[in-house]
Amino acid sequence: QVQLVESGGGLVQAGGSLRLSCATAGSIFSINAMGWYRQAPGKQRELVAALFSGTTTNYVDSVKGRFTISRDNAKNTMYLQMNSLKPEDTAVYYCNDYWAVVRGTLYWGQGTQVTVSS
């Protein structure tokens, strides 16, 4: 499991934007599919966005048209651009190897807190 470090979270007003980064200790090139996940207080962790083979994307309905997932293999980093943020986007955001999560990995980074005020 490649170690992952999330950053870029913060406090923002509704309608604002943030860009999250997911840096890997090793080569991100070896990870075929990656995802951004979030967990709000009292709720289960959910998949927010996934990127397959660096080209195909998938988003949960609640963020479609507002969030964009991307990756830069040269920088070993994945990003989540979040626009038009809503209070319901408030959560701790995590990145991970998509297929590792499907297989039930117990590894998660420390996450980055996103708080959207109304």
Helices and strands as residue ranges (DSSP letters): E 4-7, E 10-13, E 18-24, G 28-30, E 33-39, E 46-52, E 56-59, G 61-63, E 67-72, G 73-75, E 77-82, G 87-89, E 91-97, H 98-102, E 112-117
